Structures are given as structure tokens and as C-alpha cells.
Amino acid sequence: MRSVVLLSGGLDSTTAAAMARADGREIFALTVSYGQRHGGEVEAARRVAAWLGVARHVEVATDLRAIGGSALTAEIAVPKGGVAPGIPVTYVPARNTLFLAYALALAEVSCADEIVIGVNALDYSGYPDCRPEFIAAFEALARVATKAGVEGRAVRIHAPLLKMTKAEIIRVGLRLGVDYSMTHSCYDPVVTADVVMIPGKGGLPGAIKQIACGRCDACRLRRKGFNEAGACDPIHYAAP
Amino acid sequence: MRSVVLLSGGLDSTTAAAMARADGREIFALTVSYGQRHGGEVEAARRVAAWLGVARHVEVATDLRAIGGSALTAEIAVPKGGVAPGIPVTYVPARNTLFLAYALALAEVSCADEIVIGVNALDYSGYPDCRPEFIAAFEALARVATKAGVEGRAVRIHAPLLKMTKAEIIRVGLRLGVDYSMTHSCYDPVVTADVVMIPGKGGLPGAIKQIACGRCDACRLRRKGFNEAGACDPIHYAAP
């Protein structure tokens, strides 16, 4: 059986994809680049898709900067002070509705009976479209939105991480052999360059790299998760 | 009060937008170009937005050709034999779900309380995402999908044409002063060029134009509508 897996290249979607593979599902990975601040996500998604050995990796581009309204798609600063109550400015309006709409299209075209989305409603940023009632409402929509739905071939919206803590997610991923150095979580990575030492000339800038900031909500939730899981996070952070 | 109006540049969305304007709504028009075969739609949407005098016209680009599965987004021929029963190959999987997802994002960012979509379930092509149950399911989704929904500011999905015949739609539009020569309906326009006569040199090709084919479902439904409304369709057709 075939699953369309929304793969952002982050820790959650990578783990959800690894779980689908462990369940014996054939995977069509779908990555939506939407003009987000943290462009490193798409490269991470490609690394993960290659590692998973997916049957197909579809990349769709759009540009939510035309709509804006979020720290990830507009000139709004990413908060670095710690996870606060309420819905933060990194919330991208209707993003998961949009992602699931693309996934629904791909599921219909590829006769998949399941869409996997790595949303999580425990160690999360308070986004409304990561909650169980959102997933249930989209599944109800899918039943009436498509030709497949009308013909009785319903698509299940499967959110395997929904009620797991970040530590539980990481433990499951490690058990499935996920190498988390492939993944990218940071909302606002620090762009830096390797320094190449040339004898007699000193240091010259080498390859450009993106390093996780260590202070945004995504970094904080990830670090806390590894800490609670008693595991080492293999990526590097700009802030200690 | 502000409405986000999905404006494709076709007859239906133009009429729905004119109705919203007549209701005294401020209009934020939203046009999604998705790699469709009939690219003339976007230019039509710009003409209509200018004529309406919308407060803002947002254009978002994506490319559903990466997903395919429709005569409008893949190398599948557009049927020309007449409107047949069932869901035709011009159906674009999950297109209206995607359009409404973008509209939901814009509505949230711009504090609009209504999304207007010109779907029609009578003189239509049998698309599943043009039916009342689809509109109701998306409205239920919107209540749980966004920050605005969580905070109790629900967005209404208004489909004023849902139960109107094409002739009724055209009559309403004409009464509101819509000039339908601005609009584009054809799924598979014929690309042609003006001929410029140069004295002593004969005819040379001039400006490129797109002319409605006259035979696809969209052309047939439009022509039937004008016919039943007892009105003249101001656009030209390649086929008589």
C-alpha cells in the first residue's frame, strides 16, 4: 500500500516517514517549498528521501511570501527568547491546510490510500493546524473533495506523532536507524562559511553552511527532546 | 467588511466578484496560477481586478504539473466532443482545496471574514470540489485550521453561484454591468496571430492572441449559458 508522506526535512516528518517505511508502506514523499526563511529544509528533505529509498520524491514550489503574515515568510523577526504560551509569529497561516491540499492531489493521482503528516500536539509551537481536530476535519474534507472520495476510495490522514512527546519521537526514530544529522529543524539558521587554511596566506572562506541558531522554538524543542531522550543531537548549534 | 475573492478570470469568478462588490464588500482578489494549460486566465484575472477596482490583487504561483493527473496540467488531450456524464479528465485533483487553502491564508493575514468562490453545481463539469458538501466541509475545516478560527473569528465560505444555472449567472452579471469580453473560460485556446498588412509586402504576423476553442466543456457550457440567457457572448470562438 502506498503513502504520500509530507517530508519537510525536519525531525518530525523524517521520523514519521521512517515509521511508514517500517510499516511496509511504499512511500511517495512530497516536499513543498513555499519561500520559507529556512531554505535548508529542502536540501534536508532530499537527503532524507534518498536515505529512505522512497519510490518517488515530488517537489512542489510556491511562494507564500506573496501572502506573508509569518516570521517564516515575511520580514518579521524569529523569536529567540524561549517557547511562550499562545500562537507564535512563526505560525504560517493555513500552511498545513495547503500542504495537505497538495498531498491530497498527489494521493489522488498516485492512488495512495494514506497521507502521513508529522504533526505533533505535545512538544509543539501551539500551531492550530497541528491539533487532532484539524486532522479529523481535513480527513472529512478529503472524503468529499476528490474523485477518489466520491468513488468511495477514502484517504486516511495519518498523524503518527500526534500524541508523542519529542523525546518519544526521537527514541522511535533512533530505534528505526534514523540519522538525525540529515535533518533540519531551525527556523532561522546562521549562515557561515568554512575557513580554508592556505599555507602562507592564512584563512580563506570556503563552503557556505547553515548552522542551527539554537535559540528559536524549533531548536529549543529539538534540544529538549534529545536531552529528555538521553541521546546526543548530531547537529551543531551556533548558540551553546 | 472584507472578502477574499478567488478570481480565475473566468465567467463564474468574475460574476461572483461583481456580486461581492455590489454587496458593498471590500475585495481582496486572489489569483492562483498553477501551470495550467490555459495561461490566458491570469491576464483575464488582471483585467477583471482592474475593472472591479479591488483593494488588493494577490497573485500566487505554483506548478501543479509536478503532480499532473489532469488534462489541464499534464499531456492529456482536452475532450472536445461535448459534456459527458461523470468526472472528466479536465478535473484537476484537489484544485479547489488548494485554492481555498491559499484563500484561507490570505483571509487570515488580512482579517477578512469571508472567502468568495464562484463554484457552481448545476451547469458544471461534474467536479467533486464544486459541490455544496465540499464547501460545507471546507468551512468546518477553516474553523479549526487557523489562529483566527481558534480565536472565534470564523471565515465564511460563500459560494453565491452554487445553485444558479449558467444563464442565471450571466443575467446577474449583465445586470451588474460585467463586460464578459474581459473573461476567459476556454480550457484549450487556439493560439493565433493578427495579420498586419504591409503595402507591397502582403500580410505579416502581428500580435499573438488566444481564441476560445468553442468545443471544450468550458466553452460549451458558456455558449449554452449565453444562449439560454438570450444574450450575446462578446468573445470570439475558433469553432462556429
Interface residues (C-beta under 8 A of the other chain):
Chain A: V58 E59 V60 A61 T62 D63 L64 A66 I67 G68 G69 I87 Y91 V92 P93 A94 R95 N96 T97 L98 L100 A101 Y102 L104 A105 L106 E108 V109 P128 D129 R131 E133 F134 A137 F138 A140 L141 R143 V144 A145 T146 K147 G149 V150
Chain B: V58 E59 V60 A61 T62 D63 L64 A66 I67 G68 G69 I87 Y91 V92 P93 A94 R95 N96 T97 L98 L100 A101 Y102 L104 A105 L106 E108 V109 P128 D129 R131 E133 F134 A137 F138 A140 L141 R143 V144 A145 T146 K147 G149 V150
